[in-house]
Amino acid sequence: MSAARSLRPALLDHLPSEVRKPAYDRAALKPGIAHIGVGAFHRCHQAEYTDDLLARNFDHWGLVGINIRPPLLGQTLGQQDGLYTRLIRHNDEVEARVIGSIVRIVDSQESAAPALEVLSLPDIEMVTMTVTEKGYCHIPSSGALDLDHPDIVHDLASPEAPRSVPGILARALELRMASHGRPVTLLSCDNIPANGTILGNVVRAFAEQRGNRLADWIAANVAFPSAMVDRIAPATTETDIATVEQRFGYRDSAVVVGERFRQWVIENRSAGRVPRWDRVGAAFVDDVTPFEHLKMRVLNGAQTTLCYLGVLGGFEHSFEAIADPLLATFVRRMLMEETLPTLMPVPGISPAAYVEQSLARLTNTAIRHRNHQIATDGSQKIVQRLLNPIRDRLAKGKSIALLSVPVAGWMAYLVKASARFGRTWQVSDPFAEKIAALADRAGLDSKALADAILAIDAIFDPALAANATFRAHVIAGLDGLLSNDPMGFVRQVCAGPTDARLKQPARFA
């Protein structure tokens, strides 16, 4: 039996009819967008929207994909001329489509020079990015540029050889200012509230440190719209790659997998021409905030809650956690009773229906989203997903008995990765080492542990950390979740009245 042929442009005409192919002439496609961070999410979301747009209104909106962090793209996506298969999986159903909107691949991990060359080109009118929360080198609790971040310290000392996203973007804008002066729109597609505001803050703050009139040029020539993006796209597995080969007869080393649902809401602000993604399902709006609050506090809040409680309960994937009746009951109650009242009205969307839709999405057994993967970089995520709604609740004197549990869950998850707690699992979080050291010192003293973690002001706003109600709930939650029966603690919280548990120790024998 001969080996399956690899995905290449020449193979497109020979693919089986059930595999959807680019509906435009890729050879005529010119780049107009640069994207930083060509991971699974970008290829399942923005690149697919762009592929749809090119099929409907062909223009110069080809994508140049840039990675400034691992993995390298040249040996996978690069060898396939930017082509890759996007699988939609829903339980037992599989739908395959080859996306063709990425016309060039740039690996810029060793040096910023290849990225800077692309980002400063006059034909690039739009720069999009999915670099994760920590890529912005900001302080999560305030959104300001972290001037003590090692990469920012390096980049301010060596601005022509930057390592960080703010440093690379500032240098690219400096090169644009010096060469052709053409305006550009920088569009964050990361899961951060007011992501355009934060991106603008860190780039402008870096530029102000640089001087050289750069900040003034940016004010006149660069736009930083915010955006809300949504589609669940877990890490690709060998099984996904094998599925393409076995079902459709070709080899693709850059497969991505996603659910059917997708959404993209973009602030209607730009520095020049922008792709008309609204013609293919995206929405341009004056204010993204209601949409991003809804998505981050409901869907992402549910994911964060289920990942930490799921790991503590022994579940590997999010669909397994939501299938557990206790965790499903807890997360639905948390969202309906405590999260929804913090939301502003969202045009055309029923919040209660959105909760049910979000929870239903998480039951998809084909989306094998590992809880440990969702838990990655939780310190960068809990502010918008949990702490901000908690702050809103406290301001109105309302209960936070449910919302406080996943905050304690995040703490317990990192604490149990410490030496003192047997390194129960490996974690990936910028504050993992700091919290492990605190756990090594405090041990089983939940109050001392919570006090030490709440003192991390890069995560916890000092006013919130000092709130007696919040502290009491977090201490009780940490105590219960570090006990021998964490799910028993969750059951106790669900039993209600939820505030009664603060009156006695939660630790189980």
NORGIMO-V984200 format. One record per residue. N is the residue number from 0. RES is the residue in one small letter. PSI is psi in degrees with one decimal (999 if undefined). NEAR is the number of other C-alpha atoms within 8 Angstrom. Layout:
n;res;psi;near
N;RES;PSI;NEAR
N;RES;PSI;NEAR
This chain:
n;res;psi;near
0;m;126.1;2
1;s;152.1;3
2;a;147.5;4
3;a;142.8;8
4;r;146.7;8
5;s;151.3;9
6;l;124.4;12
7;r;164.3;10
8;p;-39.3;8
9;a;-18.5;5
10;l;-16.3;10
11;l;-43.2;9
12;d;-9.6;5
13;h;4.8;5
14;l;152.4;9
15;p;153.6;6
16;s;-25.8;5
17;e;-9.6;5
18;v;115.6;11
19;r;139.1;8
20;k;162.2;9
21;p;131.1;11
22;a;44.8;6
23;y;169.6;7
24;d;100.4;7
25;r;-29.4;9
26;a;-24.2;4
27;a;0.0;5
28;l;126.5;11
29;k;146.4;9
30;p;138.2;13
31;g;-11.0;13
32;i;136.2;13
33;a;136.5;15
34;h;129.3;13
35;i;121.9;13
36;g;68.0;13
37;v;68.4;12
38;g;-169.5;7
39;a;-40.3;12
40;f;-46.8;12
41;h;-43.5;11
42;r;-23.1;12
43;c;-10.9;14
44;h;-86.0;12
45;q;-40.0;8
46;a;-31.9;13
47;e;-44.0;11
48;y;-41.5;12
49;t;-38.6;13
50;d;-42.3;12
51;d;-43.1;9
52;l;-42.5;14
53;l;-34.1;13
54;a;-30.0;10
55;r;-45.3;6
56;n;88.5;6
57;f;130.6;9
58;d;-168.3;7
59;h;36.3;8
60;w;37.4;13
61;g;150.9;13
62;l;134.9;14
63;v;118.7;15
64;g;125.2;14
65;i;128.8;14
66;n;127.3;15
67;i;-2.0;12
68;r;161.3;8
69;p;153.7;6
70;p;165.9;5
71;l;143.3;10
72;l;-20.8;11
73;g;-38.8;10
74;q;-9.5;7
75;t;-85.0;10
76;l;-38.2;14
77;g;-42.7;11
78;q;-17.4;9
79;q;15.5;12
80;d;34.3;11
81;g;-5.5;13
82;l;147.1;14
83;y;163.1;15
84;t;130.1;12
85;r;115.3;14
86;l;132.8;12
87;i;125.3;12
88;r;128.3;14
89;h;106.7;12
90;n;-111.9;8
91;d;-1.2;6
92;e;142.5;7
93;v;131.4;8
94;e;130.5;8
95;a;142.1;11
96;r;134.9;10
97;v;125.5;12
98;i;136.4;14
99;g;10.7;12
100;s;-17.9;14
101;i;114.2;13
102;v;-13.9;15
103;r;145.6;10
104;i;134.3;14
105;v;117.7;12
106;d;119.4;12
107;s;36.4;13
108;q;-35.8;10
109;e;-32.1;5
110;s;147.4;8
111;a;-12.3;13
112;a;-48.0;8
113;p;-38.3;10
114;a;-44.6;12
115;l;-36.9;11
116;e;-43.9;9
117;v;-48.3;10
118;l;-23.3;11
119;s;0.0;11
120;l;139.2;8
121;p;-27.3;8
122;d;-17.3;6
123;i;109.2;14
124;e;-13.3;13
125;m;130.5;12
126;v;119.2;14
127;t;162.2;12
128;m;143.1;11
129;t;91.1;14
130;v;11.0;10
131;t;163.0;8
132;e;-41.5;11
133;k;-13.2;10
134;g;-16.9;8
135;y;-6.8;14
136;c;40.9;13
137;h;167.4;12
138;i;113.0;11
139;p;-36.2;10
140;s;-21.8;10
141;s;-22.0;7
142;g;0.0;9
143;a;155.2;10
144;l;133.3;12
145;d;96.8;9
146;l;-12.1;6
147;d;-3.4;6
148;h;132.0;8
149;p;-39.0;6
150;d;-35.0;9
151;i;-41.8;15
152;v;-45.8;10
153;h;-47.1;11
154;d;-33.2;14
155;l;-28.9;11
156;a;-29.9;6
157;s;67.5;8
158;p;-19.6;10
159;e;-6.1;6
160;a;62.2;9
161;p;157.3;13
162;r;-31.8;12
163;s;161.5;12
164;v;-48.6;9
165;p;-39.8;13
166;g;-41.5;15
167;i;-44.5;12
168;l;-42.1;10
169;a;-41.8;12
170;r;-41.0;12
171;a;-40.4;12
172;l;-35.9;11
173;e;-41.2;9
174;l;-38.7;9
175;r;-42.3;13
176;m;-41.3;11
177;a;-25.0;7
178;s;-68.4;6
179;h;-20.5;7
180;g;12.7;7
181;r;139.8;8
182;p;163.6;9
183;v;148.2;14
184;t;128.5;15
185;l;113.5;12
186;l;108.5;13
187;s;133.8;14
188;c;28.9;12
189;d;159.1;12
190;n;66.4;10
191;i;134.4;8
192;p;142.4;9
193;a;44.7;10
194;n;-32.8;13
195;g;-38.5;13
196;t;-44.1;10
197;i;-42.6;12
198;l;-45.7;12
199;g;-41.2;9
200;n;-49.9;11
201;v;-36.5;14
202;v;-44.4;12
203;r;-39.6;11
204;a;-40.2;9
205;f;-44.1;13
206;a;-37.9;11
207;e;-35.8;9
208;q;-32.7;7
209;r;-35.9;8
210;g;-143.7;8
211;n;28.2;5
212;r;5.6;6
213;l;-43.1;13
214;a;-38.9;11
215;d;-40.2;7
216;w;-41.7;10
217;i;-42.5;10
218;a;-32.9;8
219;a;-19.7;6
220;n;-0.9;10
221;v;135.7;13
222;a;146.9;11
223;f;69.8;14
224;p;151.0;15
225;s;160.4;14
226;a;150.9;16
227;m;126.6;15
228;v;147.6;12
229;d;120.4;10
230;r;133.6;13
231;i;121.1;9
232;a;89.3;13
233;p;168.3;12
234;a;138.5;8
235;t;141.3;10
236;t;167.7;6
237;e;-30.8;6
238;t;-38.5;6
239;d;-43.0;11
240;i;-41.0;14
241;a;-34.0;8
242;t;-43.9;9
243;v;-44.2;12
244;e;-42.4;12
245;q;-39.0;8
246;r;-35.4;6
247;f;-6.9;10
248;g;17.9;9
249;y;161.9;12
250;r;130.9;11
251;d;117.7;12
252;s;4.8;8
253;a;30.9;9
254;v;142.8;12
255;v;155.4;15
256;v;138.4;16
257;g;173.2;14
258;e;173.3;13
259;r;-41.7;8
260;f;138.9;7
261;r;151.8;9
262;q;144.0;10
263;w;115.5;11
264;v;122.9;13
265;i;134.1;13
266;e;134.5;12
267;n;72.0;8
268;r;129.5;7
269;s;166.6;12
270;a;4.5;10
271;g;-146.4;8
272;r;144.2;6
273;v;151.5;8
274;p;141.2;7
275;r;62.4;7
276;w;-19.8;11
277;d;-17.6;8
278;r;-11.9;7
279;v;29.8;9
280;g;-16.5;9
281;a;168.6;12
282;a;131.3;9
283;f;125.4;9
284;v;162.1;9
285;d;-31.3;6
286;d;115.4;6
287;v;-19.5;14
288;t;-49.4;8
289;p;-37.8;11
290;f;-42.4;10
291;e;-36.5;11
292;h;-44.4;12
293;l;-50.2;12
294;k;-46.6;11
295;m;-40.5;13
296;r;-27.0;14
297;v;-72.0;15
298;l;-54.2;12
299;n;-34.4;10
300;g;-39.9;11
301;a;-43.7;12
302;q;-45.2;10
303;t;-44.5;14
304;t;-47.5;12
305;l;-30.9;14
306;c;-44.4;15
307;y;-46.8;14
308;l;-31.8;11
309;g;-46.9;16
310;v;-45.3;12
311;l;-27.2;12
312;g;0.7;8
313;g;18.1;6
314;f;136.1;11
315;e;-38.1;11
316;h;158.1;12
317;s;-34.6;17
318;f;-26.8;13
319;e;-37.5;10
320;a;-44.0;14
321;i;-20.8;13
322;a;-14.2;9
323;d;121.4;8
324;p;-38.1;7
325;l;-49.1;8
326;l;-36.9;14
327;a;-42.7;11
328;t;-44.1;9
329;f;-50.3;11
330;v;-36.6;11
331;r;-43.8;10
332;r;-43.4;10
333;m;-46.9;11
334;l;-45.9;12
335;m;-42.5;11
336;e;-35.9;8
337;e;-37.7;14
338;t;-49.7;13
339;l;-39.2;11
340;p;-13.1;7
341;t;-6.1;9
342;l;146.9;9
343;m;158.0;6
344;p;141.3;5
345;v;121.4;10
346;p;124.7;4
347;g;7.3;4
348;i;130.6;7
349;s;118.2;7
350;p;-42.3;9
351;a;-41.4;8
352;a;-35.6;8
353;y;-38.6;9
354;v;-49.2;13
355;e;-40.3;8
356;q;-44.0;8
357;s;-45.8;10
358;l;-36.5;12
359;a;-38.6;8
360;r;-36.0;8
361;l;-12.9;9
362;t;-6.0;11
363;n;110.3;10
364;t;-15.1;8
365;a;-17.0;8
366;i;92.7;15
367;r;71.9;9
368;h;110.1;12
369;r;137.2;10
370;n;-36.3;15
371;h;-33.3;10
372;q;-44.2;7
373;i;-32.9;10
374;a;-14.1;11
375;t;135.2;9
376;d;34.3;11
377;g;-29.9;10
378;s;-23.7;10
379;q;-10.8;10
380;k;-29.8;10
381;i;-21.2;11
382;v;-54.6;13
383;q;-31.1;12
384;r;-33.7;14
385;l;-47.9;14
386;l;-38.1;11
387;n;-45.8;9
388;p;-33.6;12
389;i;-43.8;11
390;r;-41.4;9
391;d;-40.8;9
392;r;-46.3;13
393;l;-36.8;10
394;a;-25.7;7
395;k;8.4;6
396;g;25.7;6
397;k;162.1;7
398;s;144.5;9
399;i;23.7;12
400;a;-32.6;10
401;l;-47.3;13
402;l;-27.2;12
403;s;-22.2;14
404;v;-49.2;12
405;p;-25.4;13
406;v;-46.2;12
407;a;-31.9;13
408;g;-42.3;15
409;w;-44.4;10
410;m;-49.0;11
411;a;-38.1;11
412;y;-46.5;11
413;l;-36.7;12
414;v;-42.0;11
415;k;-7.9;12
416;a;-3.6;14
417;s;162.6;15
418;a;-40.8;8
419;r;-30.4;9
420;f;21.1;12
421;g;13.1;8
422;r;58.1;10
423;t;-34.7;8
424;w;165.4;6
425;q;141.6;6
426;v;160.2;9
427;s;103.9;8
428;d;137.8;9
429;p;-23.7;8
430;f;13.0;7
431;a;-46.9;10
432;e;-41.6;7
433;k;-45.1;7
434;i;-34.2;12
435;a;-41.3;13
436;a;-40.0;9
437;l;-39.7;11
438;a;-38.4;13
439;d;-34.4;11
440;r;-44.0;6
441;a;-28.6;10
442;g;-135.2;10
443;l;4.4;5
444;d;95.0;7
445;s;-36.6;12
446;k;-46.2;7
447;a;-39.0;8
448;l;-51.4;13
449;a;-42.6;13
450;d;-44.8;9
451;a;-41.3;9
452;i;-40.1;10
453;l;-17.4;9
454;a;-4.0;9
455;i;96.1;8
456;d;-8.4;9
457;a;-20.8;9
458;i;-49.6;11
459;f;115.5;13
460;d;130.5;9
461;p;-36.1;8
462;a;-39.7;6
463;l;-44.8;9
464;a;-29.3;11
465;a;-8.5;8
466;n;122.8;8
467;a;-39.3;6
468;t;-46.3;6
469;f;-46.4;12
470;r;-44.3;12
471;a;-43.5;9
472;h;-42.1;13
473;v;-42.4;13
474;i;-46.7;12
475;a;-40.5;13
476;g;-43.4;13
477;l;-40.4;15
478;d;-46.7;12
479;g;-39.6;13
480;l;-19.6;14
481;l;0.1;10
482;s;179.3;10
483;n;-7.5;6
484;d;70.2;10
485;p;-36.2;12
486;m;-27.9;9
487;g;-37.3;7
488;f;-45.1;11
489;v;-39.7;11
490;r;-40.1;9
491;q;-41.8;9
492;v;-42.8;12
493;c;-24.8;9
494;a;-33.3;7
495;g;166.0;8
496;p;133.0;6
497;t;-29.5;10
498;d;-12.3;9
499;a;-27.1;8
500;r;-15.7;11
501;l;-12.4;10
502;k;-12.0;6
503;q;159.0;6
504;p;143.4;8
505;a;-14.1;11
506;r;136.5;8
507;f;154.8;7
508;a;999;4
